[in-house]
Amino acid sequence: MKIIETALPGVFIIEPTVFGDERGFFLESFHAERYRDAGMDMAFVQDNHSRSRKGVLRGLHFQRLHPQGKLVRASRGSIFDVAADIDPASPSFGQYVGVTLSDENHRQMWIPPGYAHGFCVLSEVADFEYKCTDLYYPEDEGGVLWSDPDLNIQWPITEPLLSAKDLALPSLADLAKHAR
Ligand SMILES: Cc1cn([C@H]2C[C@H](O)[C@@H](COP(=O)(O)OP(=O)(O)O[C@H]3O[C@H](C)C(=O)[C@H](O)[C@H]3O)O2)c(=O)[nH]c1=O
């Protein structure tokens, strides 16, 4: 497997080894020793799976007291996946990484605890599957508005479909103001 560093500290793109033959393909979507040796020493406690249609955008989300590290992939279709640095004390505060993950490139992204995460769907439908290093605590959820002007994420879609909850998320500036 191949590990590609990104501009954000600790955020990696993983290209697993794909074994193709006349039947199709096989790949290991996680391997504790290999991922630990590659610098991703994490213990997962929850696996999630969401399905979304074209144009859906979920995020940007994080958990405050129980931050989740996420190993994410698109097991069906294609998504544009984003990790954003929302920590005002971080040298890369306000920066983001965006990567296309698909069932063609088989790429994954490792997003350590503390980053905000979101994605939008590029294909007709996409299955998003991911492993988390902490459990879901709904009361602990936070988020940043997808169109935040400071992050200025160059989403490759226009007029995305978001949940009412996500449409009401605060700006990064408001988030940082209330964090003080
Ligand atoms: C996240 C989550 C949700 N739910 C329930 C709560 C709602 O009844 C329903 C949909 O939840 P929500 O609209 O928050 O789902 P997403 O918008 O896909 O949320 C996720 O979106 C972005 C991309 C993330 O990175 C997070 O993992 C997560 O926040 O699933 C659960 O039961 N367990 C969970 O872990």
The ligand as an SDF file (V2000), in Angstrom:
LIG
                    3D

 35 37  0  0  0  0  0  0  0  0999 V2000
  -22.9510   10.2280   12.7510 C   0  0  0  0  0  0  0  0  0  0  0  0
  -24.0050    9.3230   13.3330 C   0  0  0  0  0  0  0  0  0  0  0  0
  -25.3520    9.5310   13.1150 C   0  0  0  0  0  0  0  0  0  0  0  0
  -26.2760    8.6900   13.6520 N   0  0  0  0  0  0  0  0  0  0  0  0
  -27.6970    8.9340   13.3690 C   0  0  0  0  0  0  0  0  0  0  0  0
  -28.1930   10.3000   13.8060 C   0  0  0  0  0  0  0  0  0  0  0  0
  -29.2630   10.6410   12.7810 C   0  0  0  0  0  0  0  0  0  0  0  0
  -30.5170   10.0990   13.1720 O   0  0  0  0  0  0  0  0  0  0  0  0
  -28.7960    9.9190   11.5220 C   0  0  0  0  0  0  0  0  0  0  0  0
  -28.1030   10.8370   10.5240 C   0  0  0  0  0  0  0  0  0  0  0  0
  -27.1240   11.5670   11.2370 O   0  0  0  0  0  0  0  0  0  0  0  0
  -26.3700   12.7610   10.5350 P   0  0  0  0  0  0  0  0  0  0  0  0
  -27.3120   13.5680    9.7130 O   0  0  0  0  0  0  0  0  0  0  0  0
  -25.5590   13.4750   11.6010 O   0  0  0  0  0  0  0  0  0  0  0  0
  -25.3720   11.9710    9.5730 O   0  0  0  0  0  0  0  0  0  0  0  0
  -24.1810   12.6050    8.7180 P   0  0  0  0  0  0  0  0  0  0  0  0
  -24.5600   13.9600    8.2140 O   0  0  0  0  0  0  0  0  0  0  0  0
  -23.7620   11.5650    7.7580 O   0  0  0  0  0  0  0  0  0  0  0  0
  -23.0460   12.7820    9.8210 O   0  0  0  0  0  0  0  0  0  0  0  0
  -21.7140   12.3880    9.5630 C   0  0  0  0  0  0  0  0  0  0  0  0
  -21.2470   13.2550    8.5710 O   0  0  0  0  0  0  0  0  0  0  0  0
  -19.8890   13.5610    8.5090 C   0  0  0  0  0  0  0  0  0  0  0  0
  -19.4220   13.2920    7.1080 C   0  0  0  0  0  0  0  0  0  0  0  0
  -18.9810   12.9760    9.5000 C   0  0  0  0  0  0  0  0  0  0  0  0
  -17.7690   12.9780    9.3290 O   0  0  0  0  0  0  0  0  0  0  0  0
  -19.5180   12.4170   10.7350 C   0  0  0  0  0  0  0  0  0  0  0  0
  -19.0960   11.0690   10.8590 O   0  0  0  0  0  0  0  0  0  0  0  0
  -20.9840   12.4700   10.8770 C   0  0  0  0  0  0  0  0  0  0  0  0
  -21.2930   13.6890   11.5220 O   0  0  0  0  0  0  0  0  0  0  0  0
  -27.8610    8.9140   11.9580 O   0  0  0  0  0  0  0  0  0  0  0  0
  -25.9290    7.6040   14.4330 C   0  0  0  0  0  0  0  0  0  0  0  0
  -26.7990    6.8400   14.9320 O   0  0  0  0  0  0  0  0  0  0  0  0
  -24.5930    7.3790   14.6800 N   0  0  0  0  0  0  0  0  0  0  0  0
  -23.6150    8.1900   14.1540 C   0  0  0  0  0  0  0  0  0  0  0  0
  -22.4030    7.9220   14.3880 O   0  0  0  0  0  0  0  0  0  0  0  0
  1  2  1  0
  2  3  2  0
  2 34  1  0
  3  4  1  0
  4  5  1  0
  4 31  1  0
  5  6  1  0
  5 30  1  0
  6  7  1  0
  7  8  1  0
  7  9  1  0
  9 10  1  0
  9 30  1  0
 10 11  1  0
 11 12  1  0
 12 13  2  0
 12 14  1  0
 12 15  1  0
 15 16  1  0
 16 17  2  0
 16 18  1  0
 16 19  1  0
 19 20  1  0
 20 21  1  0
 20 28  1  0
 21 22  1  0
 22 23  1  0
 22 24  1  0
 24 25  2  0
 24 26  1  0
 26 27  1  0
 26 28  1  0
 28 29  1  0
 31 32  2  0
 31 33  1  0
 33 34  1  0
 34 35  2  0
M  END
$$$$
